[in-house]
């Protein structure tokens, strides 16, 4: 049997319908030898075909198309049956270009259950004979920007995913249509990163040294916020304290400053500090300037008491004068006793025969009950009837609300609270006066006069105490005038009663006048 016949019998046995049957152990070495001869023949045949019609890429070099599937074994075997040529009789193939690799077709070994490869699908392009595996990609030059562009944020897909057969990214337009290309020039004009102006080099930046502080973090923060409101240096603030200048230091600021004064521990730490002042924090530097002011705490307290006394006296003096005027108005009004005597006669007439009748007088609060007694007719009270009689026979009594005008203004003022505030402030002034007496001469000269003399001083507070004493005497007179107990009489209650009665009087008088005008019409 010649070599050609042996090869044909081997191929026919490999393509036999019963090739899955078990091969005998004795024929395995011979079969392996034949398979090796078959592989050599297929490799030489492919090399010869490649040399006759090479596949040329865009660069002119031979390339292996990634979409070409190697021919099946049946085609190779059929070609070998038509031209059975021994490997020794073939001429030497020409050398392959550098870098070109020829893939070897897979060969299935009989008797081994090798997995079958899926058949390639045809390309979607009718004019293309390659399968759909991106073999029909048109060669194009990738455009690269010449400027630095802005970023389009997306989620990138890998290449092996997008080149699947059913992927939207694997679909290619037909050859009749031109490929869609963007306008790269306009993209560079619109979406390029603007050039940065080079910053002037001012030398290497020095790292800011860590500040040294002897104050707690919370107190240091509060003190820093406190100092920022002045918009001036620490030296100027300390100088204002030393001069006693209250132009920028009102009462609230001085109270905050007293709460933020340095403690003994902080004072000792600052005095024993041997570091440079530039390394200290701003709050610590302020403490150093403040410590240079002699008796700084006493100076701040003097400034605060003078400012508080000024505000307090401006508030209390008008109120005290209003109370004294209200007391004098009730005591000196000639219309109020006449009107009260008229009410007394009416009340005794109504209460005749009862235990409340035959009264010599009544509590001043009874003036508010004149509207509670109603007549047989609707909307007519006892006060309506009395005002009608006053309008006819005693017209001068209609001016009674004018006498009670100052009394209504004093309603709501608490004399006890005023006396407590004024007494506490006077006590502070006396204590500051003692401290100034024991202080240095310059401090006595600077704050001695402001504490003792002036509108916001000890003398003004003493004058307010004298006004309270006058009001107390007027209160006793008013208690006797209204037949009330001196110890139980409350000026606030008297003033509120007079204010309410005045409002009721005016409202009822308006109704009476409107009724008269209707009758005349």
ABEGO torsion letter per residue (X at the ends): XBAAAAAAAAAAAAABAAAABBBBAAAAAAAAAAAAAAAAAAAAAAAAAAAABBBBBAAGBBBBBAABBBBBAAAAAAAAAABBBBAAABBBBBBBBBGBBBBBBBBBBBGBBBBBBBBBBBBABAABABBBAGAABBBBBBBBBABBBBBBBBBBBBAAAAABAABAAABBBBAABBBBBBBAAAAAAAABBBBBBBBBBAEBBBBBBBBBBABBAAAAAAAAAAAAAAGBBAAAAAAAAAAGBAAABBAAAAAAAAAABBBAAAAAAAAABABBAAABBAAAAAAAAAAABBGAAAAAAAAAAAAAAAAAAAAAAAAAAAAAAAAAAAAABAAAAAAAAAAAAAAAAAABGBAABGBABBBAAAAAAAAABBBABBGBBAAAAAAAAAAAABAAAAAAAAAAAAAAAABGBBAAAAAAAAAAAAAAAAAAAAAAAABBAAAAAAAAAAAABEABBAAAAAAAAAAAAAAAAAAAAAAAAAGBBAAABBAAAAAAAAAAAAAAAAAAAAAAAAAAAAAAX
